[in-house]
């Protein structure tokens, strides 16, 4: 269950990083080295979160 909750958090955090405008990212996180790197990292977190959710649901349904 904790895996599933963490995957949801990854999806939400990754989505927030992707849809937040660059100037707002710089204002929220002033020490961030590159806003584009943050957006790429958010995309990776989003994809990993979705993958973990799918695997967890398949495990619950005993398909794997």
HUUR-V125964 format. One record per residue. N is the residue number from 1. RES is the residue in one small letter. PHI is phi in whole degrees, -180 to 180 (NA if undefined). D_LAST is the distance of its C-alpha to the last C-alpha in Angstrom with 1 decimal. Layout:
n->(N;N)
res->(RES;RES)
phi->(PHI;PHI)
d_last->(D_LAST;D_LAST)
This chain:
n->(1;2;3;4;5;6;7;8;9;10;11;12;13;14;15;16;17;18;19;20;21;22;23;24;25;26;27;28;29;30;31;32;33;34;35;36;37;38;39;40;41;42;43;44;45;46;47;48;49;50;51;52;53;54;55;56;57;58;59;60;61;62;63;64)
res->(x;x;x;x;x;x;x;x;x;x;x;x;x;x;x;x;x;x;x;x;x;x;x;x;x;x;x;x;x;x;x;x;x;x;x;x;x;x;x;x;x;x;x;x;x;x;x;x;x;x;x;x;x;x;x;x;x;x;x;x;x;x;x;x)
phi->(NA;-64;-58;-65;-64;-65;-65;-62;-63;-61;-64;-66;-66;-63;-64;-65;-65;-71;-87;-74;-61;-61;-65;-72;-61;-64;-70;-72;-122;-66;-90;-69;-70;-150;-64;-67;-64;-65;-68;-66;-62;-64;-65;-64;-62;-63;-64;-63;-62;-64;-62;-65;-62;-63;-63;-63;-65;-65;-66;-64;-84;59;-91;-114)
d_last->(16.7;18.8;16.2;16.1;19.9;20.4;18.3;20.6;23.6;22.7;22.5;25.8;27.5;26.6;27.7;30.9;31.7;31.2;33.4;36.1;39.2;40.2;43.5;41.9;39.4;42.4;44.1;41.2;40.3;43.6;42.4;39.6;40.5;39.2;38.0;36.3;34.3;33.3;32.2;30.1;28.6;27.9;26.2;24.0;23.1;22.4;20.0;18.2;18.1;16.7;13.9;13.1;13.4;11.0;8.2;9.5;9.7;6.1;5.6;8.8;8.1;5.5;3.8;0.0)
